[in-house]
């Protein structure tokens, strides 16, 4: 038992130590660890975040890959490089794009008109304007047959053919027929869809219209989502029943049994019965994170807990505007939130303490 406990602690420590964030200081890019300490001194003009233990960095005019200690693993010989996923990464050399493994070796794949990054075991392949799927071995999982495949979420992806939408799994199997005008994300076997002029849910493969609804948003983490009827927004469960009748001008998703709602030009939070438990006093409000904190805005942004108590003062900006990052993530992720103050970026822990007591010119999410 002690040995098992030791291994669990060791694995947790290793996982924690490997979480790195890209930061920019004095015009150069480096990396910090989850304690806020510089793990790799800022020395790169261009770099990407870590993915699967490796990060693409540019040395003079070429891209290569370093490990979390800053040591070169794949020499800088590429004209461009992306991120690793499923053990493979897209690179470009001499105007040719292809996949490499973590040894820097080229991995052969079927011909494709465009190279797409892997997403947890699959990547798109494009042939004669049709999209299919391949696995990391370069094998075709799904022959190119769709006009479009959206990114996978939770193992499922929306697909389009002839202006009709459906959903597939990673094996290429259709779990929802490609017959709908619009379709949402697949959540616990349920998705929203538009069928003709009707909006509703697809439950067990069958479409159930919800009377009067003209918009449904994607499911988030709880077994409900929000929908609009008669110009007002309420919440429905996975069976299509109203949990909270439409009465809000705006709303966002539930987490921790609380959802942001817009009332009288201000934002507050309701519980799953529709009772306002955090008064509508904020200029903006976001969804609660798994850490139990939600971003709220007065003039600037801060964070409240599930009781509505302000635990981090509203002194920060949480928007994302990075030249090297295209993420719209806000709030806390695994105990850390990226914020901006006085033109500089840094990371706060759940107590509002600044990691490493350091601000940066730019910063990327931990991964």
LINLINSUL-V891895 format. One record per backbone hydrogen bond with DSSP energy under -0.5 kcal/mol. CO is the residue of the C=O (numbers start at 1). NH is the residue of the N-H. Records with the same first field share a line. If there is no record, write none. Layout:
CO->NH  NH
This chain:
1->5
2->6
3->7
4->8
5->9
6->10
7->11
8->12
9->13
10->14
11->15
12->16
13->17
14->18
15->19
16->19
18->20
19->34
20->367
21->32
22->364
23->30
24->361  362
25->28
28->25
29->43  44
30->23
31->39  40
32->21
33->36
35->356
37->33  39
40->31
44->29
46->58
51->54
54->51
55->66
56->48
57->59  64
58->45  60
59->61  62
62->59
63->77  78
64->57
65->73  74
66->55
67->70
71->67
74->65
75->77
78->63
80->92
85->88
88->85
89->100
90->82
91->98
92->79  80
93->96
96->93
98->91
99->107
100->89
101->104
105->101
106->108
107->99
114->126
119->122
122->119
123->134
124->116
125->127  132
126->113
127->130
130->127
131->145  146
132->125
133->141  142
134->123
135->138
138->110
139->135  141
142->133
146->131
148->160
153->156
155->170
156->153
157->168
158->150
159->166
160->147  148
161->164
164->161
165->179  180
166->159
167->175  176
168->157
169->172
173->169  175
176->167
177->179
180->165
182->194
185->187
187->190
189->204
190->187
191->202
192->184
193->195  200
194->181  182  196
195->197  198
198->195
199->210
200->193
201->203  208
202->191
203->206
206->203
207->209
208->201
209->211
210->213
212->230
213->199
215->228
222->224
223->238
224->220
225->236
226->217
227->234
228->214  215
229->232
232->229
233->247  248
234->227
235->243  244
236->225
237->240
241->237  243
244->235
248->233
250->262
253->260
254->221  222
255->258
258->255
259->270
260->252
261->263  268
262->249  250
263->266
266->263
267->281  282
268->261
269->277  278
270->259
271->274
275->271  277
278->269
279->281
282->267
284->297
289->292
293->289
294->304
295->286
296->302
297->283  284
300->298
301->315  316
302->296
303->311  312
304->294
305->308
309->305  311
312->303
313->315
314->300
316->301
317->340
322->325
325->322
331->338
333->336
335->350
336->333
337->348
339->346
340->317
341->344
344->341
345->360
346->339
347->355
348->337
349->352
353->349  355
354->357
355->358
360->345
362->24
